[in-house]
Amino acid sequence: MNKLLVAVIAMLGFIHTAQAQGDIEAGKAKSTTCVACHGADGNSPSNLYPKIAGQHASYIVKQLQEFKSGDREDPIMAGMVAALTEEDMQDLAAYYSSQIMTPETVSTEVAEAAKKFYMGGDKARAIPGCTACHGPRGNGLELAKFPKISGQHPAYIKSQLIKFRDNARHNDPNGMMVDVSGKLSDEDIELLSQYISALH
């Protein structure tokens, strides 16, 4: 009986996951209003806006939901997502996650200066390494909705770290980013944002 129950639960979970996946072609058709800021393929031409090409679909959906609910505040995105349905969000996420993010580069000096901090953090200041959530290559973790941060515009990474530090953004699970970024100096943020962008 227990085995049957486990099998049924597993099957229902699979069905739910399958239903939650969006349609790539439908997402492409719905992405026309996103192009101005995020580019046709999700590689934003401006560092004011994030690259969303290759981002985890579940993370994209989470952000769209939170822009709509107000849990993540942004006047431009609030207007853009107001009319989106859950299906629209899933379709857009499917399309953008299927695209390839363009790479960034960083100087050898920055890479050498930042690598140890990114990988291991700073024990003296109780700052954990970024790898704990985002991985050694900055690819994040889909199931936990930890975003892919490698390849992102350095200026965008910097702006988000500052927002978390200043508690202007607080839609992170359990306040993890608010806590970590609150211990970062301007120099830390500048260094990390450049290093993270070039991970691949």
C-alpha positions as CSV (number, residue, x, y, z in Angstrom):
1,M,0.0,0.0,0.0
2,N,2.8,2.4,0.9
3,K,4.6,1.7,-2.4
4,L,1.4,2.4,-4.3
5,L,0.9,5.7,-2.5
6,V,4.5,6.7,-3.2
7,A,4.0,5.9,-6.9
8,V,0.8,7.9,-7.1
9,I,2.4,10.9,-5.4
10,A,5.4,10.7,-7.7
11,M,3.2,10.4,-10.8
12,L,1.1,13.4,-9.7
13,G,4.3,15.4,-9.1
14,F,5.5,14.5,-12.6
15,I,2.1,15.5,-14.1
16,H,2.3,18.8,-12.2
17,T,5.8,19.5,-13.5
18,A,4.9,18.6,-17.0
19,Q,1.9,20.9,-16.9
20,A,4.0,23.7,-15.5
21,Q,6.3,23.7,-18.5
22,G,5.6,26.4,-21.0
23,D,5.5,26.4,-24.8
24,I,8.7,27.8,-26.4
25,E,7.0,28.9,-29.7
26,A,4.1,30.5,-27.8
27,G,6.6,32.3,-25.6
28,K,8.5,33.7,-28.6
29,A,5.3,35.1,-30.0
30,K,4.4,36.6,-26.6
31,S,7.9,38.1,-26.2
32,T,7.4,41.1,-28.6
33,T,6.7,43.5,-25.7
34,C,9.9,42.3,-23.9
35,V,12.2,43.0,-26.8
36,A,12.8,46.7,-26.1
37,C,14.5,46.1,-22.8
38,H,15.6,42.4,-23.0
39,G,16.5,42.0,-26.6
40,A,14.9,39.6,-29.2
41,D,16.7,36.6,-27.7
42,G,16.9,37.7,-24.0
43,N,20.3,39.3,-24.3
44,S,19.6,42.8,-23.3
45,P,21.5,45.4,-25.3
46,S,21.5,47.8,-22.3
47,N,23.2,47.0,-19.0
48,L,20.3,48.7,-17.2
49,Y,18.2,45.5,-17.9
50,P,19.2,41.9,-17.2
51,K,20.0,39.3,-19.7
52,I,17.4,36.6,-19.3
53,A,18.6,34.3,-22.1
54,G,19.4,30.9,-20.6
55,Q,18.1,31.8,-17.2
56,H,16.3,29.0,-15.4
57,A,12.6,28.9,-16.4
58,S,11.5,28.5,-12.8
59,Y,13.4,31.6,-11.7
60,I,11.9,33.6,-14.6
61,V,8.4,32.5,-13.6
62,K,9.1,33.4,-9.9
63,Q,10.3,36.9,-10.8
64,L,7.3,37.5,-13.1
65,Q,4.9,36.4,-10.4
66,E,6.6,38.6,-7.8
67,F,6.6,41.6,-10.1
68,K,2.9,41.1,-10.5
69,S,2.2,40.5,-6.8
70,G,4.4,43.4,-5.8
71,D,6.8,41.2,-3.8
72,R,9.5,42.5,-6.1
73,E,9.1,46.2,-6.9
74,D,9.8,47.8,-10.2
75,P,7.5,50.3,-11.9
76,I,8.4,49.3,-15.4
77,M,8.0,45.5,-14.8
78,A,4.8,46.0,-12.8
79,G,3.2,47.5,-15.8
80,M,4.5,44.9,-18.2
81,V,3.3,41.9,-16.1
82,A,-0.1,43.3,-15.1
83,A,-2.0,41.5,-17.8
84,L,0.1,38.3,-17.9
85,T,-1.6,35.0,-17.1
86,E,0.2,32.1,-15.4
87,E,0.3,30.4,-18.8
88,D,1.9,33.5,-20.4
89,M,4.6,33.5,-17.7
90,Q,5.3,29.8,-18.3
91,D,5.5,30.3,-22.0
92,L,7.8,33.3,-21.8
93,A,10.0,31.5,-19.3
94,A,10.2,28.5,-21.7
95,Y,11.3,30.7,-24.6
96,Y,13.9,32.7,-22.8
97,S,15.4,29.8,-20.9
98,S,15.9,28.0,-24.3
99,Q,18.1,30.9,-25.6
100,I,21.9,31.3,-25.1
101,M,23.3,34.1,-23.0
102,T,26.1,36.0,-24.6
103,P,29.4,35.8,-22.6
104,E,31.2,38.6,-20.7
105,T,34.9,39.0,-20.1
106,V,37.0,40.1,-17.2
107,S,40.7,41.0,-16.7
108,T,43.1,38.4,-15.3
109,E,43.8,40.8,-12.4
110,V,40.1,41.0,-11.4
111,A,39.7,37.2,-11.8
112,E,42.6,36.5,-9.5
113,A,41.5,39.0,-6.9
114,A,37.9,37.8,-6.8
115,K,38.1,34.1,-7.2
116,K,38.9,33.2,-3.6
117,F,36.2,35.5,-2.3
118,Y,33.6,34.1,-4.7
119,M,34.5,30.5,-3.9
120,G,35.1,30.7,-0.2
121,G,33.7,34.0,1.1
122,D,35.3,35.8,4.1
123,K,35.2,33.9,7.4
124,A,36.3,36.9,9.4
125,R,33.2,38.8,8.3
126,A,30.9,35.7,8.3
127,I,30.4,36.0,4.5
128,P,29.8,32.6,2.8
129,G,31.1,31.8,-0.6
130,C,28.7,32.6,-3.5
131,T,29.3,29.0,-4.7
132,A,27.0,27.7,-1.9
133,C,23.9,28.8,-3.9
134,H,25.2,29.8,-7.3
135,G,27.8,27.1,-7.9
136,P,31.4,27.4,-9.0
137,R,30.4,28.5,-12.5
138,G,27.6,30.8,-11.5
139,N,24.9,28.5,-12.9
140,G,22.6,28.6,-9.9
141,L,20.2,25.8,-9.0
142,E,17.0,25.4,-10.9
143,L,15.0,23.4,-8.3
144,A,15.9,25.9,-5.5
145,K,15.2,28.8,-7.9
146,F,18.7,30.1,-7.4
147,P,19.4,32.1,-10.6
148,K,22.1,31.7,-13.1
149,I,24.3,34.8,-12.6
150,S,27.2,34.0,-14.9
151,G,27.2,36.0,-18.2
152,Q,25.1,38.7,-16.7
153,H,25.9,42.4,-17.3
154,P,28.3,43.4,-14.5
155,A,26.4,46.7,-14.0
156,Y,23.2,44.8,-13.4
157,I,24.8,42.4,-10.9
158,K,26.2,45.4,-9.1
159,S,22.8,47.2,-9.0
160,Q,21.0,44.1,-7.6
161,L,23.6,43.5,-4.9
162,I,23.3,47.1,-3.9
163,K,19.5,46.8,-3.8
164,F,19.7,43.7,-1.6
165,R,22.2,45.4,0.6
166,D,20.0,48.5,1.0
167,N,16.9,46.3,1.5
168,A,15.4,47.9,-1.6
169,R,15.0,44.4,-3.0
170,H,13.8,41.7,-0.6
171,N,12.3,38.8,-2.6
172,D,15.1,36.4,-1.9
173,P,14.4,33.2,0.0
174,N,14.7,33.6,3.8
175,G,16.4,36.9,3.3
176,M,19.7,35.2,2.3
177,M,20.8,37.8,-0.2
178,V,19.8,40.7,2.1
179,D,21.9,39.1,4.8
180,V,25.0,38.4,2.7
181,S,25.0,41.6,0.7
182,G,24.6,43.6,3.9
183,K,28.1,42.6,4.8
184,L,29.6,43.6,1.4
185,S,31.6,46.8,0.9
186,D,31.3,48.8,-2.3
187,E,34.7,47.4,-3.3
188,D,33.5,43.8,-2.7
189,I,30.4,44.4,-4.9
190,E,32.4,46.0,-7.7
191,L,34.9,43.1,-7.7
192,L,32.3,40.3,-7.5
193,S,30.0,41.8,-10.1
194,Q,32.9,41.9,-12.7
195,Y,34.1,38.4,-11.7
196,I,30.6,36.8,-11.7
197,S,29.7,38.2,-15.1
198,A,32.6,36.4,-16.8
199,L,32.1,32.9,-15.2
200,H,31.2,30.2,-17.7
